[in-house]
Amino acid sequence: MSCAIISAMEMIKRKTFWIFLSLFLISFVFTAELFFPGRLFGAASSPKKETAANTQPQEKPKDTAAPNTYQEYIDFFEKVYKTVENDYYFPVKREAFDRFLVQFNTKIYGQLKGEDKTSDYIRWRSAALLVDALKDPEDSFSAFMPPKYADKYEKEVLGEQIDLGIEGKLTDGGYLVTRVEPRADAYVQGLREKDIILAIDDVVVTKLAEDAIGQKFNPLVGTKVGLRYLANEDQKERNITVVSQQYFKQSVFPEPVDVPGVFCLQIRHFNQKTSEDLLRFLQVIERYPGSALILDLRGNPGGPPLAAQEISGFFLTPTEDFAYFQKKEEKIARLQVPLIPEKYHYKGPIAILVDKESGSSSELFSGVLQKRGRAVLIGTNTAGKVLLKSMFHFDDGSMLLLVTARGHFYDGAVFDFNGLTPDKPVEDSQADLVHFAAIYLKGQVLNPNLGVR
């Protein structure tokens, strides 16, 4: 059956789903500020004025630093502190900030300056230590990031990528393509799996080391790269020019199932295109009446909560409450199941595979489907990390990642820090959970009156 999915997928890969996705646009715009406040407004909150009563003057270190450098550090730390104070889900105390300033004055500044670190390094490293001093001891998410790591994190968590979207391995005959990202320019230009790249910018690939090829496939955004390749389809050579650009990585992949009538889709992460990826596969599965579906979310670290909300529309009743996050001292912002055309609803039985690495949005999605009685969970307890994490950017390119809200089920129950408890616990890491789930779901198809559980 999985072969049928893959075969049929090739026929419809070039379709677009902008009309379908536009149905979610209102939901995205309406709740975007809830989830990405720093992204909309570009900088962290400006600090409010502090009174003399709660602002203690700090003695300037006795060194040869340039005039005003020390005060610039303090001003920056104040901005970081105010952002934490205003937006962090857990309470913070000014005393913790004052203690940090003493540490910076008496130890941190002198040590980093003595190591001949740059002023940027001193500012960023010290800000990271400040956030560690302010955050809750159980909080493993909130952190301060310098520009390079901030940019990398943001792209990873949102599922964004900038490269040629080509993977493969070097062989005696050339570079054998094993994967081409569907949204990358290389795919648009016609490159496919099993094609053999013969030359890159007129340089024969067999004269290049594999690492050098990897670097050529990861150029700066906007870079044009010429490729000469042998097409597997007709064994003819072709020449194309591909452009390195930003795109969203494919997040949904078919997995083989040895039980007829049962399909399995692995969701590796969530991003803004997950619903589009999932829809393409569901359209193929719908061609097989009486099917059952396994969603494999093992190892899925999550992604934007809105992506989990989006795909819930395929499986839950439209417009019913999905979940909510509540920020400190703010009103509840409820998320609803999107309203999508009836023909896109999947009505067969569902099993969701989870493990301790299933976190954030993957837990959000799985937990709601479990609570609604729409899916059975199989595997081990999840990560227990249904927390809203927001990004706040500073003018120097650095970023503060903060836990700003905790996830709640639609009925007000909070997502447990111990994670979701599976309906069918399977602790054996070597167990074939796909086969186990397929057998279970096959029984649901044959005996629908038993219910999903």
N, C-alpha and C positions, 0 to 999 in steps of 0.2 A: 504493500500500500504506500509506503514511503517513496518508493520509486515512482509511483503514479503521481505523488505530490510534486516531486522534483521535475518530472517530465512536463506536467501541466503548468508548473510554475514558469518554465522557460517560455511558454506561449504567451504569458500575460505579464512578464517582467516589465515590459516597456509601458504598461498602462500607468496612468497617473490617478491620484485619488484626491485631487484638490477639492472637488465638490464635497466629498465625504468629510475631509478634514476641516472644511470651513464650518461645518456644523459645530465644531468644538471651539471656534475662534472666540466667541463671546465669553465662554467659560474661562479661556486662557487669559483674555484681557482683563476680565473682571477680577480675577484672583491673582494676577501676576505680582502685584505689589506685596501680597501676603507672603509669597514664596521667594521672591528675588528683589527685596527692597534696594539692596546695594547696586543691583544691575540697572534698575530703572533710573536712579538718581545719581549714580556714579561715584558718590563719596560718602563717607561715614557722617553720622549726625554731628553737627557743630556743637561744641560743648557750651553749656549754659554758664553764666557767670558764677564764680565761687566767692563766697564771703570770706572775710579774714578769719572767721571762726573755724572754718573747715579747710582752709588752705594754709599749710605750714611752710614758711620759707625754708629753702634748702641752701646750705652753704656750698658755694662753687668749689669744685675740686681745685687743688693747687697744682696746676700743670701749665704747659705752654700752649694749650689749645687756643685756636683762633677766637677772637671776641665774638660773643653771642652764640657760639657753637653749643655750649652746655645748655643755655636757655632754650635753644631750638629743640634739643632732645627732650627737655621737660615739657615743652609745649606739645610736642608730638605724643608723648606718653599720656598727657592730659586728654588729648583727643581719643586715644585708644581707650582710656579708662571711661570716658563719658559714653562712648559707644557701648561698652560692656554694661555700664550702669543702666543705660536707657533701654537696651534691646535684649540683653541676656535673660534667658528663661529663669535661671536661678538667681537668688539674691546675692549681691556683692556689698562689701563694706568699704568705706573710704579708708578705714584704718589699714586695710590690706595694701591699698595703693601707697599710703604714706610709708609703710614699712618697706615697700619695694624701692621708693625713692631713697631711703636711707641706705639700702643695699647698693643701689646704683652709685650713690655718692661715695660710699666708703670702700666698695670692693669692685663692682662690675665695671664701672667706667675706667678705673685705673688699670685693671687687669687687661681689658681689651685694648686700651690705648698703649699699654706696655707691649702688647703683641703686635703693635704697628698695624692694627686693623683700620680700614677706611671708616669715614664718618657714617656712610650708608650701612656698613656692616654693624657698627656699634648701635646705630638706631634700630635696625631690624632685629638683631640678636637680643637686644635689651627688651624690645617690645614683646618678643616671643616669651621671654622670661616673665614679663609683667602679666601676660595673659595666663600663663601657667600658675602664677601666684593668685590670680583672681578667680579662676574657674573652680567649679565644684570638683572635689577629688574623684568622683565617679564619672566625670565627663571626659570621654576619650576622643571627642570630636573637635571641640572648640580649639582654635589655634591661630597664631599669627604667621603669615607667610610673606616672604620677600617676593618681589615681582616675578622672578623666573618660576618659582614654585607655585605662585598664585595663578599664573596663566596656565600652567600645566594642569593644576588641580581643576580649574574651571572647565577646561576642555574635556578632561576625563569624566567629570561628574555629569556634564551635560551631554556626553557622548559625541563631542565634536572632534574632528580630526583634520589635520592639514598635511597632506602628502599626495602621492600619486595613487594610493589605494591598491598597490600591487604586492602580492606575496608569492614566494616560490622558492626554488632551489636551483643551484648551479649544477649543470650536467655537462657531459662531454659534447653534447650537441647544442648547448645554449642554456638559457635560463628558463626552466620549466615553470610556467605560471600555475600555481595551486589555488590562488584565490584573487578575485578582483572585486573590490567593494562596489556594489551596485550604484551608489550615488557619486562615485569618483569619476573624473573626466575620462580616465582610461576605459571604463566600462562604456561610457557614452560613445567613445570613439571606436568601439568594436572589439577591444581586447577581451578574451575569455579564458576560463580555466583550460588547461592542457595546451594552450598556445605556447610556442617557444620563442622567447625574445632572443634575437640574434645580435643586435647591436643597439647601443644607447648613445645617442648623439654621435653617430658614425664610429664609435669605438666598439670593436667586436667584444662581446661579453666574455668569451672564453679567455680573453687576455686580462680580465679584471678579477680581483679577489671578491669573494661573496660579500665581505663587509663593504667594499667600495661600491658594489651594486646597490646595497642597502642604503648607502648615503645618497646615491643618485636618485633613488626613489623617494627620498625625504628632503627635497629642496625647500627653499623659502617659498612662501605663498606667492603665486603669480608667475613662478618660473616655468618656462616652456621646455619640454624635454622631447627630443625626437626618438622614436622607437621603430626599429625594423624587426618584424616578427614573422614566424611561420604559423599560419592559422591551422589549427587542428581540424577544423570543419572541412576544408577543401585542399589542405596541403599547399596553399599558395602563400607567397611572401607578400606582406603589406607594409606600408610605411604610414605612420601616424604621428601627429604632434599632440602631446597631452600637457595639460596645465595643472600645476600643483594648486589645489584650492581647498577651502574649508568645506566639509560635508559632515553629515551625521552617519556614523557607522551602523551597519546592519545589526540589529539586536535580536532577531528571531530566526531560528534555524530548525529544520526538520531533523528528527532523530528516528532511526529505524525501529520498528516494532514487529515482533514475530507473531502477533495475534491479529488475525483478520478483522477488519472493521474498527480497529483502534489506531488512532494517530497520536503522535507525540511531537510537540513543539517546545524547543528549548528557548527560553528568554534569558539571555546572558546578562542584560542590563536594561535599564529604562532610559530612553531619551525622547526627544520631541517627535521622532519618527517611528517609535515602537508600534503605535496604532496602525500606521501605514504598512509596516512589515507584517504585522499579525493579520491584517485584513486580507492581504494577498494569499496567505496560506489558508485562511478560513474559507475563502471563496472556493478554493479547490476541494477542501474537505466537505463542504456542503453538497458536493456532487455525489457523495456517497451516503444515501439515506440510512438512518439507524446507526450512525457512527458514534464513537465515544472519543473523548479527547483527554490527553495527558499534557499538562503544562509543567515543564521541568524548570523550576526556579532555584535549584540547588546552586550554590555559589554566586547567586545574583546579589550584588551589594546594594542594589537600588538605583536611585536616580531621582529626577524631579517628581514630586508627588502628583503633579498634574498629569504625568504620563500614565501613572497607575489609575488615576481617575478616568482618563480617556478610554483605556481598554476595558474598563468595567462595563462600558456601554454595550459590548458584545455579549455580555453574559447576564446582566442584571436588569431589573425593570427600570425603564427610562424615568428620569426625574426623581426617583426615590433618593433619600439621603444616603450618601456614600461614607463620609467620615468628616471629621473636622479637626483643625488645629487652633489652639487659642494662645495668642501671645499675651505677654504680661500686660495687665491693665487695659486690655483691648477686648472688644466684643468678639463673640464666637463667629468665625468665618466658615460656614458650612459648605461642603462640596457635595454636589449632586451627581447622580449617574447621568451621563450625557444622553440627550435625545437623538437617536440615530434611526435611519430607516429600518423597518421591521425585517426586511430581507437580509440584513446583516447580523441579526441576532442568532447566536449559536444556542440551540436548545437541548443538545445531547448531554449525557452525564460527563462530569469533569472530575479529574483527580489532579491535585497539585503536589509536586514533589518538592520538599524543603529540607534544609539542613541548617547547621549552626552559622553558615556563611550567608544565609538568606536574610538580608537586612533592609531596613529603611522602607523604600517604596514597594519592594517585593513582599515584605511582611504586611504592609498596608493593604495591598491588593489581595493577598492570600487570606488574611484575617477577615476581611469583609465578606469575601465569597464563602468562607467557612461559616461565619456567623449567620449569614443569610440562608444557609443550608443549600447553597448552590454548588459547592465543591467539597470533596473530602480531601483532607491533608494527609500525606504519607511521608514518613521519614523521621527526622529528629527535631527537637525544639529549635526555633529560629533564633536570630541574634538578639532580639529584644531591643531594637534600636529604631523604633518608630518615632523619630524626633525630627522636627523641622530645623534644617540648618540653612542659615542665610549668609550671604557674602556681602561684606562692606568694604568698599575700595577707598584707598587714600590717594592723594595727589601724586605721590611718588611711585605709584604702581603696586604698592604692597596691598595686602588684603587681610581682613580679619574674618575668620569663619566662626560663626557663633550658633549655638543651639538657641533658637528663639521661641520654640513652642514644642509641646508634646502632643503626640497623636492620640485622638479619641475615636472610638467607634461611633457610629451614627446615633446610638442610644445613650451616649455619654460615658460609657465604660472606657477606661484608659487602657492603652496597649501596655501589657506587662513587660517589665524589664527582663523577665525570665524568658521572654519570647512566646511564640504561639506553640500550643501543645497539639501535635498531630492527632487526628482521629485514629490513624493506624500507625502507631509507633514502630519504627524499624531501626534498631541501633546498629545492626551489622553493616559496616561501611563497605563490605565486599558484596552485599546483596544486590541483585539485579532489580532495582526498584521499578524500572520501566516495565519489565515483564510482570512483576508483582502487581503493579497498578493496572496493567492491561488485563490480566486475569480477573481482577476485582471488577473493573468496569464492564468487562464482557458479561459478567453476572448481572450487572445493573441493566444492561441492554436487554438481556433475556428475561429479567424479572423486574420490570420497571416499578411494580407496586411496592418493592422493598424500600424505595426511596434512595436518595443519594448516600445516606450513611449506612 
